[in-house]
Amino acid sequence: MMKKIILITAAVIIAAVNADAQVGRRFYVDAGWQFNGTLANDFSDNASGWGGYVEGGYYFLPRVAAGLFASFNTNNEYFPKETYNIGNTAVTTDLYHSLYQVPFGATLRYRFAWKKVQPYVEAKIGANYAREYELYSNFGVRDSQWGFYASPEVGVVFHPFNKSNLGLQLSAYYSYATNRSEAFGIDGISNAGFKLGISF
């Protein structure tokens, strides 16, 4: 009797998992273009499409995945010509501020459906490498540092083909990194943006 109960229970669990597991494999790889804007940042507060990302993970439960991510983005801001006091000299020139960031780390994703359309929420934590450039007409100065990185994300992955992981991804995110630069007056870096890419 106990053997029959175990067999029936196992059959029901397998049937339930198979009923929900009609699209794609248990792992995913997403990569594409990233549009990023910095928030509340006096150094470089312009939005920019100079970015990209890649991430991947494994669904250890039908709806819950753990994985890794890496991305980069560059935000530039132009300042018109004026006179700047640099050390003991004054220079009249225009100026560019450039903020380059490379966050990477671990992800935890929850998808609300295991079907062709898969909305999801995701949390990311890791490290953020940032480098700042102050570029004058004929010289420049720079600073770089490491910080802790955290980011919530919401998105959707669309798989138009049956039994294939090939699809499209669209998501929006907010992130905060603890990077600090006394030279450029940076005390933490907040970002917001969206991503458009391909899912494998």
LUMVODO-339114 format. One record per residue: residue in one letter; z, y, x of N, C-alpha, C in turn. Coordinates in steps of 0.05 Angstrom, whole numbers, plus 5000, padded with zeros to 4 digits. Atoms other than C-alpha are relative to their C-alpha. Layout:
<sites>
+-----+------+------+------+-------+-------+-------+------+------+------+
| res | n_zz | n_yy | n_xx | ca_zz | ca_yy | ca_xx | c_zz | c_yy | c_xx |
+-----+------+------+------+-------+-------+-------+------+------+------+
|   A |    Z |    Y |    X |     Z |     Y |     X |    Z |    Y |    X |
...
+-----+------+------+------+-------+-------+-------+------+------+------+
</sites>
This chain:
<sites>
+-----+------+------+------+-------+-------+-------+------+------+------+
| res | n_zz | n_yy | n_xx | ca_zz | ca_yy | ca_xx | c_zz | c_yy | c_xx |
+-----+------+------+------+-------+-------+-------+------+------+------+
|   M | 5000 | 4976 | 5016 |  5000 |  5000 |  5000 | 5000 | 5025 | 5017 |
|   M | 4999 | 4977 | 4982 |  5019 |  5049 |  5056 | 4974 | 5004 | 5015 |
|   K | 5026 | 4999 | 4986 |  4954 |  5032 |  5092 | 4979 | 5013 | 4982 |
|   K | 5020 | 4988 | 5019 |  4913 |  5050 |  5030 | 5005 | 5030 | 4996 |
|   I | 4993 | 4972 | 5003 |  4951 |  5116 |  5021 | 4990 | 5016 | 5024 |
|   I | 5009 | 4987 | 4975 |  4937 |  5135 |  5094 | 4970 | 5003 | 5001 |
|   L | 5029 | 4999 | 4999 |  4863 |  5117 |  5088 | 4989 | 5020 | 4979 |
|   I | 5009 | 4982 | 5021 |  4855 |  5156 |  5022 | 5006 | 5029 | 5009 |
|   T | 4993 | 4973 | 4990 |  4891 |  5217 |  5052 | 4981 | 5009 | 5021 |
|   A | 5018 | 4993 | 4978 |  4848 |  5215 |  5114 | 4972 | 5006 | 4989 |
|   A | 5027 | 4995 | 5012 |  4784 |  5210 |  5071 | 4999 | 5027 | 4986 |
|   V | 5000 | 4974 | 5015 |  4805 |  5270 |  5028 | 5000 | 5023 | 5020 |
|   I | 5000 | 4979 | 4980 |  4820 |  5312 |  5090 | 4973 | 5003 | 5013 |
|   I | 5026 | 4999 | 4987 |  4754 |  5294 |  5123 | 4980 | 5012 | 4980 |
|   A | 5019 | 4989 | 5020 |  4716 |  5309 |  5058 | 5004 | 5030 | 4996 |
|   A | 4995 | 4971 | 5003 |  4751 |  5377 |  5051 | 4990 | 5016 | 5023 |
|   V | 5010 | 4986 | 4977 |  4735 |  5396 |  5122 | 4970 | 5001 | 5000 |
|   N | 5030 | 5000 | 5000 |  4662 |  5374 |  5116 | 4989 | 5017 | 4978 |
|   A | 5010 | 4982 | 5021 |  4654 |  5412 |  5050 | 5000 | 5029 | 5009 |
|   D | 4999 | 4972 | 4991 |  4674 |  5476 |  5085 | 4985 | 5005 | 5026 |
|   A | 5011 | 4998 | 4973 |  4638 |  5461 |  5150 | 4969 | 4996 | 5000 |
|   Q | 5028 | 5004 | 5003 |  4565 |  5468 |  5130 | 4983 | 5017 | 5019 |
|   V | 5015 | 4981 | 4983 |  4544 |  5525 |  5177 | 5012 | 5002 | 5028 |
|   G | 4992 | 4994 | 4973 |  4547 |  5527 |  5252 | 5018 | 4980 | 5013 |
|   R | 4982 | 5017 | 4984 |  4589 |  5495 |  5306 | 5028 | 5012 | 5001 |
|   R | 4972 | 4991 | 4999 |  4662 |  5502 |  5322 | 5003 | 5022 | 5021 |
|   F | 4997 | 4979 | 4980 |  4648 |  5550 |  5380 | 4979 | 5022 | 4994 |
|   Y | 5018 | 4978 | 5004 |  4613 |  5618 |  5381 | 4997 | 5016 | 5025 |
|   V | 5005 | 4980 | 4979 |  4583 |  5667 |  5431 | 4986 | 5023 | 4987 |
|   D | 5011 | 4975 | 5011 |  4569 |  5739 |  5409 | 4994 | 5019 | 5023 |
|   A | 5006 | 4981 | 4980 |  4534 |  5791 |  5451 | 4981 | 5021 | 4989 |
|   G | 5018 | 4980 | 5010 |  4499 |  5857 |  5440 | 5007 | 5028 | 5009 |
|   W | 4998 | 4972 | 4995 |  4500 |  5933 |  5438 | 5026 | 5011 | 4988 |
|   Q | 4975 | 4988 | 5009 |  4564 |  5975 |  5432 | 4998 | 5030 | 5000 |
|   F | 4999 | 4971 | 5003 |  4570 |  6047 |  5407 | 5029 | 5008 | 5000 |
|   N | 4972 | 4994 | 4996 |  4635 |  6079 |  5430 | 5005 | 5030 | 5000 |
|   G | 4991 | 4972 | 4999 |  4671 |  6145 |  5418 | 5029 | 5001 | 5009 |
|   T | 4972 | 4997 | 4992 |  4734 |  6169 |  5452 | 5014 | 5020 | 4981 |
|   L | 4985 | 4983 | 5019 |  4788 |  6201 |  5408 | 5022 | 5014 | 5014 |
|   A | 4977 | 4984 | 4990 |  4838 |  6256 |  5423 | 5001 | 4999 | 5031 |
|   N | 5002 | 5001 | 4971 |  4814 |  6259 |  5495 | 4986 | 5025 | 5010 |
|   D | 5012 | 4975 | 4991 |  4801 |  6326 |  5529 | 4981 | 4996 | 5024 |
|   F | 5017 | 5004 | 4976 |  4765 |  6295 |  5589 | 4971 | 4995 | 4992 |
|   S | 5027 | 5006 | 5010 |  4705 |  6265 |  5553 | 5003 | 4990 | 4971 |
|   D | 4995 | 5008 | 5028 |  4706 |  6265 |  5477 | 4974 | 4995 | 4984 |
|   N | 5025 | 5005 | 5014 |  4633 |  6251 |  5461 | 4996 | 4970 | 4995 |
|   A | 5007 | 5028 | 5005 |  4608 |  6187 |  5429 | 4974 | 4993 | 5014 |
|   S | 5023 | 5009 | 4983 |  4556 |  6146 |  5466 | 4992 | 4972 | 4993 |
|   G | 5010 | 5027 | 5004 |  4512 |  6086 |  5457 | 4995 | 4985 | 5026 |
|   W | 5003 | 5014 | 4974 |  4515 |  6067 |  5531 | 5021 | 4979 | 5003 |
|   G | 4980 | 5021 | 4998 |  4554 |  6003 |  5521 | 4989 | 4973 | 4992 |
|   G | 5007 | 5027 | 5008 |  4550 |  5928 |  5512 | 5025 | 4982 | 5000 |
|   Y | 4977 | 5018 | 5002 |  4595 |  5868 |  5499 | 4990 | 4971 | 5000 |
|   V | 5004 | 5028 | 5003 |  4600 |  5793 |  5503 | 5027 | 4988 | 4994 |
|   E | 4975 | 5013 | 5006 |  4653 |  5748 |  5473 | 4994 | 4972 | 4990 |
|   G | 5004 | 5028 | 5009 |  4662 |  5675 |  5457 | 5027 | 4987 | 4994 |
|   G | 4975 | 5013 | 5007 |  4713 |  5629 |  5427 | 4995 | 4973 | 4987 |
|   Y | 5001 | 5026 | 5012 |  4729 |  5562 |  5396 | 5018 | 4999 | 4975 |
|   Y | 4984 | 5003 | 5025 |  4753 |  5549 |  5324 | 5017 | 4975 | 5002 |
|   F | 4982 | 5023 | 4999 |  4812 |  5503 |  5336 | 5010 | 4992 | 4973 |
|   L | 4997 | 5005 | 5028 |  4823 |  5508 |  5261 | 4974 | 5009 | 4987 |
|   P | 5025 | 4992 | 5012 |  4765 |  5516 |  5212 | 4996 | 5030 | 4998 |
|   R | 5003 | 4971 | 5003 |  4779 |  5590 |  5204 | 5013 | 5017 | 5023 |
|   V | 4986 | 4986 | 4979 |  4819 |  5608 |  5266 | 4989 | 4993 | 5028 |
|   A | 5012 | 5005 | 4973 |  4789 |  5616 |  5336 | 5015 | 5016 | 5021 |
|   A | 4990 | 4986 | 4977 |  4815 |  5636 |  5404 | 4977 | 5001 | 5021 |
|   G | 5022 | 4998 | 4981 |  4770 |  5661 |  5459 | 5004 | 5022 | 5020 |
|   L | 4999 | 4980 | 4979 |  4753 |  5712 |  5513 | 4979 | 5022 | 4993 |
|   F | 5019 | 4979 | 5005 |  4717 |  5779 |  5512 | 4998 | 5018 | 5025 |
|   A | 5003 | 4979 | 4979 |  4689 |  5832 |  5560 | 4980 | 5020 | 4988 |
|   S | 5019 | 4980 | 5009 |  4653 |  5898 |  5546 | 5000 | 5023 | 5020 |
|   F | 5001 | 4976 | 4984 |  4634 |  5964 |  5578 | 4989 | 5022 | 4983 |
|   N | 5012 | 4976 | 5013 |  4619 |  6034 |  5555 | 5003 | 5024 | 5019 |
|   T | 4999 | 4975 | 4985 |  4605 |  6102 |  5586 | 4998 | 5023 | 4981 |
|   N | 5001 | 4976 | 5016 |  4621 |  6168 |  5553 | 4997 | 5024 | 5018 |
|   N | 5006 | 4976 | 4983 |  4593 |  6233 |  5582 | 5003 | 5025 | 4983 |
|   E | 4999 | 4974 | 5013 |  4606 |  6306 |  5565 | 4990 | 5021 | 5019 |
|   Y | 5012 | 4978 | 4984 |  4567 |  6366 |  5590 | 5014 | 5026 | 4995 |
|   F | 4987 | 4974 | 5002 |  4600 |  6433 |  5604 | 4980 | 5021 | 5012 |
|   P | 5019 | 4980 | 4990 |  4555 |  6495 |  5612 | 5010 | 5014 | 5025 |
|   K | 4994 | 4987 | 4974 |  4553 |  6536 |  5676 | 5022 | 5021 | 4996 |
|   E | 4979 | 4980 | 4998 |  4616 |  6576 |  5692 | 5012 | 4998 | 5027 |
|   T | 4987 | 5000 | 4974 |  4661 |  6590 |  5751 | 5025 | 4983 | 4999 |
|   Y | 4977 | 5018 | 4998 |  4710 |  6536 |  5771 | 5014 | 5005 | 5026 |
|   N | 4983 | 4998 | 4976 |  4768 |  6544 |  5820 | 5007 | 4972 | 5010 |
|   I | 4996 | 5027 | 4988 |  4769 |  6483 |  5865 | 5014 | 5005 | 5027 |
|   G | 4985 | 4995 | 4975 |  4823 |  6486 |  5919 | 5001 | 5030 | 5005 |
|   N | 5000 | 4972 | 4992 |  4815 |  6552 |  5956 | 4973 | 5014 | 4996 |
|   T | 5027 | 4988 | 5004 |  4743 |  6564 |  5934 | 4994 | 5001 | 4970 |
|   A | 5010 | 4997 | 5027 |  4707 |  6584 |  5870 | 4971 | 4992 | 5000 |
|   V | 5027 | 5010 | 5002 |  4643 |  6549 |  5849 | 4989 | 5006 | 4972 |
|   T | 5013 | 4994 | 5026 |  4595 |  6573 |  5794 | 4978 | 4979 | 4996 |
|   T | 5019 | 5022 | 5005 |  4558 |  6512 |  5766 | 5005 | 4989 | 4973 |
|   D | 4994 | 5015 | 5024 |  4551 |  6468 |  5706 | 5014 | 4974 | 5009 |
|   L | 4981 | 5022 | 4994 |  4593 |  6404 |  5701 | 4996 | 4978 | 4981 |
|   Y | 5000 | 5024 | 5017 |  4591 |  6333 |  5675 | 5027 | 4986 | 5004 |
|   H | 4978 | 5019 | 4999 |  4651 |  6291 |  5657 | 4990 | 4973 | 4991 |
|   S | 5009 | 5027 | 5007 |  4638 |  6216 |  5656 | 5024 | 4981 | 5000 |
|   L | 4978 | 5019 | 5002 |  4687 |  6163 |  5633 | 4988 | 4972 | 4996 |
|   Y | 5011 | 5027 | 5000 |  4669 |  6090 |  5647 | 5023 | 4981 | 4996 |
|   Q | 4979 | 5019 | 5006 |  4711 |  6033 |  5617 | 4989 | 4972 | 4999 |
|   V | 5006 | 5029 | 5001 |  4710 |  5957 |  5625 | 5025 | 4985 | 4991 |
|   P | 4978 | 5017 | 5009 |  4760 |  5922 |  5580 | 4992 | 4971 | 4999 |
|   F | 5005 | 5029 | 5002 |  4767 |  5846 |  5581 | 5027 | 4986 | 4995 |
|   G | 4975 | 5014 | 5006 |  4817 |  5794 |  5558 | 4996 | 4978 | 4980 |
|   A | 4999 | 5022 | 5019 |  4834 |  5746 |  5502 | 4997 | 5010 | 4971 |
|   T | 5004 | 4993 | 5028 |  4816 |  5745 |  5428 | 5012 | 4979 | 4982 |
|   L | 4991 | 5018 | 5021 |  4844 |  5714 |  5365 | 4985 | 5009 | 4974 |
|   R | 5017 | 4993 | 5023 |  4796 |  5713 |  5305 | 5006 | 4983 | 4976 |
|   Y | 4997 | 5014 | 5025 |  4805 |  5694 |  5232 | 4975 | 5006 | 4983 |
|   R | 5023 | 4996 | 5018 |  4742 |  5684 |  5189 | 5008 | 4992 | 4972 |
|   F | 4992 | 5004 | 5028 |  4749 |  5687 |  5114 | 4983 | 4978 | 4986 |
|   A | 5017 | 5021 | 5011 |  4693 |  5637 |  5101 | 4985 | 4986 | 5022 |
|   W | 5016 | 5015 | 4980 |  4656 |  5582 |  5139 | 4974 | 4994 | 4986 |
|   K | 5026 | 5001 | 5014 |  4589 |  5596 |  5106 | 4980 | 5017 | 5015 |
|   K | 5020 | 4984 | 4987 |  4526 |  5635 |  5121 | 5010 | 5028 | 5006 |
|   V | 4988 | 4974 | 4996 |  4563 |  5701 |  5113 | 5029 | 4996 | 5006 |
|   Q | 4973 | 5005 | 4991 |  4628 |  5701 |  5152 | 5014 | 5026 | 5007 |
|   P | 4984 | 4976 | 4993 |  4671 |  5764 |  5147 | 5025 | 4991 | 5016 |
|   Y | 4978 | 5008 | 4983 |  4727 |  5764 |  5198 | 5017 | 5024 | 5008 |
|   V | 4983 | 4980 | 4987 |  4785 |  5802 |  5229 | 5007 | 4988 | 5027 |
|   E | 4996 | 5010 | 4973 |  4800 |  5798 |  5303 | 5020 | 5019 | 5015 |
|   A | 4982 | 4984 | 4983 |  4854 |  5821 |  5352 | 4993 | 4993 | 5029 |
|   K | 5007 | 5003 | 4972 |  4840 |  5832 |  5426 | 5023 | 5012 | 5017 |
|   I | 4981 | 4989 | 4981 |  4889 |  5842 |  5483 | 4990 | 4993 | 5028 |
|   G | 5009 | 5006 | 4973 |  4876 |  5847 |  5557 | 5005 | 5024 | 5018 |
|   A | 4999 | 4978 | 4980 |  4864 |  5896 |  5614 | 4977 | 5019 | 4996 |
|   N | 5022 | 4981 | 5002 |  4822 |  5959 |  5617 | 4998 | 5014 | 5027 |
|   Y | 5006 | 4985 | 4976 |  4791 |  5985 |  5681 | 4985 | 5025 | 4992 |
|   A | 5013 | 4975 | 5006 |  4772 |  6058 |  5676 | 4995 | 5016 | 5025 |
|   R | 5007 | 4983 | 4978 |  4737 |  6105 |  5724 | 4989 | 5026 | 4989 |
|   E | 5008 | 4973 | 5009 |  4729 |  6180 |  5714 | 4985 | 5015 | 5022 |
|   Y | 5016 | 4984 | 4982 |  4677 |  6224 |  5747 | 4999 | 5029 | 4990 |
|   E | 5005 | 4972 | 5005 |  4675 |  6300 |  5751 | 4977 | 5008 | 5018 |
|   L | 5025 | 4997 | 4984 |  4604 |  6316 |  5774 | 4991 | 5029 | 4998 |
|   Y | 5011 | 4973 | 4998 |  4584 |  6386 |  5797 | 4971 | 4998 | 5010 |
|   S | 5029 | 5000 | 4993 |  4514 |  6406 |  5819 | 4995 | 4985 | 5026 |
|   N | 5005 | 5012 | 4974 |  4521 |  6382 |  5891 | 5023 | 4983 | 5011 |
|   F | 4978 | 5018 | 4991 |  4587 |  6342 |  5895 | 5015 | 4991 | 4975 |
|   G | 4984 | 5010 | 5022 |  4636 |  6304 |  5852 | 5026 | 4989 | 5010 |
|   V | 4974 | 5013 | 4994 |  4706 |  6276 |  5849 | 5004 | 4978 | 4979 |
|   R | 4996 | 5023 | 5018 |  4731 |  6212 |  5817 | 5028 | 4990 | 5002 |
|   D | 4974 | 5014 | 5000 |  4793 |  6173 |  5798 | 4995 | 4974 | 4985 |
|   S | 5002 | 5025 | 5014 |  4803 |  6102 |  5774 | 5028 | 4988 | 4998 |
|   Q | 4974 | 5012 | 5005 |  4861 |  6061 |  5746 | 4997 | 4976 | 4981 |
|   W | 4999 | 5022 | 5018 |  4880 |  5999 |  5707 | 5020 | 5006 | 4978 |
|   G | 4981 | 4997 | 5022 |  4915 |  5996 |  5639 | 5000 | 4976 | 4982 |
|   F | 4998 | 5021 | 5020 |  4936 |  5949 |  5584 | 4982 | 5008 | 4976 |
|   Y | 5020 | 4995 | 5021 |  4885 |  5943 |  5527 | 5007 | 4984 | 4975 |
|   A | 4997 | 5014 | 5026 |  4893 |  5926 |  5452 | 4981 | 5011 | 4980 |
|   S | 5021 | 4991 | 5018 |  4841 |  5928 |  5397 | 5000 | 4982 | 4975 |
|   P | 5006 | 5015 | 5024 |  4837 |  5907 |  5324 | 4970 | 5005 | 4993 |
|   E | 5029 | 4999 | 5007 |  4767 |  5893 |  5297 | 4995 | 4987 | 4973 |
|   V | 5009 | 5012 | 5024 |  4735 |  5878 |  5230 | 4969 | 4997 | 5001 |
|   G | 5029 | 5003 | 4998 |  4665 |  5850 |  5223 | 4990 | 4978 | 4982 |
|   V | 5013 | 5021 | 5015 |  4616 |  5802 |  5192 | 4979 | 4987 | 5018 |
|   V | 5021 | 5015 | 4986 |  4571 |  5748 |  5222 | 4983 | 4987 | 4979 |
|   F | 5018 | 5012 | 5019 |  4510 |  5727 |  5183 | 4982 | 4979 | 5014 |
|   H | 5016 | 5022 | 4990 |  4478 |  5659 |  5197 | 4979 | 4993 | 4979 |
|   P | 5020 | 5005 | 5021 |  4412 |  5656 |  5159 | 4988 | 4972 | 5000 |
|   F | 5012 | 5027 | 4998 |  4392 |  5586 |  5182 | 5021 | 4978 | 4996 |
|   N | 4982 | 5023 | 5005 |  4424 |  5521 |  5159 | 5005 | 4985 | 5026 |
|   K | 4991 | 5017 | 4977 |  4462 |  5481 |  5212 | 4991 | 5013 | 5026 |
|   S | 5006 | 4986 | 4975 |  4450 |  5534 |  5265 | 5020 | 5022 | 5004 |
|   N | 4982 | 4979 | 4994 |  4496 |  5582 |  5300 | 4986 | 5027 | 5005 |
|   L | 5014 | 4975 | 4995 |  4441 |  5634 |  5310 | 5004 | 5019 | 4976 |
|   G | 4995 | 4981 | 5021 |  4458 |  5697 |  5271 | 5003 | 5028 | 5010 |
|   L | 4996 | 4972 | 4994 |  4473 |  5771 |  5270 | 5029 | 5008 | 4996 |
|   Q | 4973 | 4991 | 5002 |  4539 |  5806 |  5281 | 5001 | 5031 | 4997 |
|   L | 4995 | 4971 | 5003 |  4562 |  5875 |  5257 | 5030 | 5003 | 4998 |
|   S | 4971 | 4997 | 5001 |  4633 |  5900 |  5270 | 5008 | 5029 | 5007 |
|   A | 4989 | 4974 | 4993 |  4676 |  5962 |  5276 | 5027 | 4995 | 5012 |
|   Y | 4975 | 5005 | 4985 |  4736 |  5970 |  5322 | 5014 | 5026 | 5006 |
|   Y | 4984 | 4979 | 4988 |  4792 |  6015 |  5346 | 5013 | 4987 | 5024 |
|   S | 4986 | 5011 | 4977 |  4823 |  6007 |  5414 | 5017 | 5022 | 5013 |
|   Y | 4983 | 4982 | 4984 |  4878 |  6037 |  5457 | 5006 | 4987 | 5027 |
|   A | 4994 | 5009 | 4973 |  4887 |  6031 |  5532 | 5020 | 5019 | 5013 |
|   T | 4979 | 4984 | 4988 |  4946 |  6055 |  5573 | 4993 | 5014 | 5026 |
|   N | 5009 | 4987 | 4975 |  4904 |  6083 |  5630 | 5010 | 5029 | 5001 |
|   R | 4991 | 4972 | 4996 |  4932 |  6148 |  5659 | 4989 | 5011 | 5026 |
|   S | 5011 | 4986 | 4976 |  4902 |  6198 |  5708 | 5012 | 5028 | 5000 |
|   E | 4989 | 4973 | 4997 |  4943 |  6258 |  5730 | 4978 | 5020 | 5009 |
|   A | 5021 | 4982 | 4989 |  4881 |  6286 |  5766 | 4983 | 5011 | 4978 |
|   F | 5018 | 4991 | 5022 |  4841 |  6290 |  5701 | 5015 | 5004 | 4974 |
|   G | 4985 | 4995 | 5024 |  4897 |  6298 |  5651 | 4997 | 4979 | 4978 |
|   I | 5003 | 5022 | 5020 |  4888 |  6230 |  5617 | 5027 | 4986 | 4997 |
|   D | 4975 | 5014 | 5006 |  4949 |  6199 |  5584 | 4994 | 4980 | 4977 |
|   G | 5008 | 5020 | 5019 |  4922 |  6137 |  5549 | 4971 | 5007 | 4990 |
|   I | 5027 | 4997 | 5010 |  4851 |  6126 |  5522 | 4997 | 4986 | 4974 |
|   S | 5005 | 5011 | 5027 |  4836 |  6116 |  5448 | 4969 | 5000 | 4996 |
|   N | 5029 | 5003 | 5005 |  4767 |  6091 |  5427 | 4996 | 4990 | 4971 |
|   A | 5009 | 5012 | 5025 |  4731 |  6075 |  5362 | 4970 | 4998 | 5001 |
|   G | 5029 | 5003 | 4999 |  4662 |  6049 |  5351 | 4991 | 4976 | 4983 |
|   F | 5011 | 5024 | 5014 |  4617 |  5994 |  5324 | 4982 | 4985 | 5019 |
|   K | 5016 | 5018 | 4983 |  4579 |  5935 |  5353 | 4978 | 4987 | 4982 |
|   L | 5022 | 5014 | 5013 |  4512 |  5904 |  5334 | 4989 | 4980 | 5020 |
|   G | 5009 | 5020 | 4981 |  4491 |  5839 |  5365 | 4991 | 4975 | 4988 |
|   I | 5010 | 5027 | 5008 |  4468 |  5767 |  5362 | 5023 | 4981 | 5004 |
|   S | 4979 | 5021 | 4999 |  4514 |  5708 |  5349 | 4986 | 4974 | 5006 |
|   F | 5012 | 5026 | 4993 |  4499 |  5640 |  5381 | 5020 | 4978 | 4992 |
+-----+------+------+------+-------+-------+-------+------+------+------+
</sites>
